[in-house]
Amino acid sequence: MIAEALIVSAILFVIGVVGVLTRRNAIILFMCAELMLNAVNLSFVALAKLHNVTGQVFVVMVMCIAAAEAAVGLAIVISVFRHFGTVNLSALRTLRG
Amino acid sequence: MMPVLFAALQDAAVTAPAPALRAGLTVPLALLVLLPLLGFVINGAIALAGPDSVLRRGGTDSTTARNPVVTVVGPGVLLASFAVAVSIFLKMRSLGAGAAGPLDAPLVVTFARWMPVGNLAIDWSLQLDQLSILMALVITGIGSLIHLFSIGYMRDDASYARYFAYLNLFVAFMLVLVLGGSYPVMFVGWEGVGLASYLLIGFWFGEKANIEAGKKAFVVNRVGDFGFLVAMFLIWVTTQQLDYVGAHAALGAMAGSPVVLAIALFLFLGCAGKSAQLPLYIWLPDAMAGPTPVSALIHAATMVTAGVYLVARAAPIFAGAPEASLVVTAVGALTAVFAATIALRQWDIKKVLAYSTVSQLGYMFMAVGSGAYTAGVFHLVTHAFFKALLFLGAGSVIHAMHHAYHQTHRRDDPQDLRNMGGLAKFMPATAVAMTLATLAIAGVPPLSGFFSKDEILSSLFARAQGSPLASASLLGIPGHTVLYAAYGLGILTALLTAVYMTRMLMLTFGGSNRTGEAEQGALHEAPGIMTAPVLVLALLTVIGGWLNLPALIPIGPVGTLDAWLAPVTGASAARLGGTAHLDHNTELLLVGIAVVVGLVGILFGVLRYRAPIADKAHSPEDTGLLANAYRVDGMVDALIVRPFRGLADVILGRGVETGIDRAFSAGGTMLIRTAAFMGEKLQDGDVGKYAWMLAAGALALIAALTLS
């Protein structure tokens, strides 16, 4: 049971990573990041069965933080869109060195 | 330091024939060298601490001229050293000279360990034998006279103390050179006299030409020193010994082998440098930039004869390599005639004497090269007498000329023969003394130069007729051809010598005066302290021949020097010369030829240079080949100095220097620029790229952690 959960977790994580690496839409990137967080959450829950309840406590923590982060992140995306008229990250390059 | 030294003196390890002899001579031997060194320390301290400002502030506002302490100490230590040398000599003499006496083997006194490294053990050791004490007598004796002369010559010089300090230093090193008991100790003296020579050539360092002359002497000598060093390395590699006794015994057993030949040739390269032989003679004429007494002592009487001494000292090596001995003879002969031709047309009185010295050194090398060691050393001694006399006489002349010009505030060359003439009237004593020296160097009997030159020429002829050396060959040329040629060149040189010396004498003292109307009144004989040494040398010049009279002319004890030096060089001389000797009539004929040649030269000189000439200001620039010494300096400049400089420019200037410039300045900015370029490409604001790098980094980390 744990093995299957971990495999699903790994698949989700890789989907998230590939999404972050290949896509340029801020919203999709955001979602991919959430996907990675939740992949990690899944492995926490699954592995908590082997050890103790700490893993599950962590998951609650992660969800809280992710919610806060989503709020802040989406707010930033909205103001980016307002400012630049796009959420395509390739177009946002004013911070180049 | 001192107790150690005394302890070393007491139990000095010695390989001596007689313990009693050793005990009596250890301390005098040390004193002989240490006395001039003490003089150097005292005079040097006065020069540094006293008001000899030149060394410290580069001005001449204050002065050590006529400092009484220096006047006493400078010549005093030399006279004391001479007295010690005489006492040692008398003691040796009382023990009986010649072979099979108690002095058959040299007395080697070891004072201290110097370099004990593995099985290399070099000691501070002095070797007393018939040759080294003879050299010590000449050095301290002539040295004393020249020190006394210097009191007068240098009395108004601001750097009086420095002068005597250097002169004392020179004598100390020269004594180390001749008394040293091994090649390394000799090398210390060898380099030391080179240093003293450098310091004294550039003594008046206010003028750039003087410094450059000193530098030239140093650099040219370095070429010779390279030969000396390589010879020492070879001796060590071959025999594992460096002291004369051991090394000579070991090398003598290997006579004829290529390594002995190589050692002899490298040693001779050293001799050619120090004794100004072809092709390394170029420094000596320039060395005349120093004060004239220095030219007399260092660049005529003593230091430049060190090469002759070295060949005589290393006689067992040269006797084991006849080809090398033939090289020595040939180089000596060529140098003798080459320098003599240049001397024919020099206008500077000191340059005439300088080329004459080179030429006479050639004679000595002809002698020692042919295995006639006694003849070479004999000529060394007599040459020291008459050449020191000539230089000191020239010094007196220059002194007088300089003062005359000084009084009338005229700036003209006090050393140029064209400005002299008729000086015999003003300085008769100097004129008489220099005439005697000129007759001696021209080989007029019964003056000293006649006997020594004649001995060289006749022994060359005798060896050419039949001897082991004549049977050897040099690059396919049979030995007797080389020796006959050397004899011929020797006769030619004798003729040239008589001509150029008569010319110098005539232009200086004969005819009418060209110094100038106003100056004539100021010309006068040098003070007594200067003429006295000149007259003593004149006496020695006259009687010097009695040191070694030939059997042909038995007007006194015959062959004294031969007998005296027999324990040192006799075996080697026999090895090269065999039983070569001339029959009575041949010898008489040879003497006759030599004398006639000398007289013809003098006669020619008198007739040729009787006519009045213009003074320097009214003479055209002499552009002749001889007056410019065959333009050798220009050739050396074009063939060696400039290519070398060019090469240095390419390698050091363009290669190393620009290379370093590029690496450190241009290279530095390049590095930073490249880094900046890469950083700029990395941080272009593309978040996607950052993400990729993050992922790659994370993967790399995971990989590293998993694999380790």
Interface residues (C-beta under 8 A of the other chain):
Chain A: V17 V20 L21 R24 L89 S90 L92 R93 T94 L95 R96 G97
Chain B: G679 E680 L682 Q683 D684 G685 D686 V687 G688 A691 W692 A695
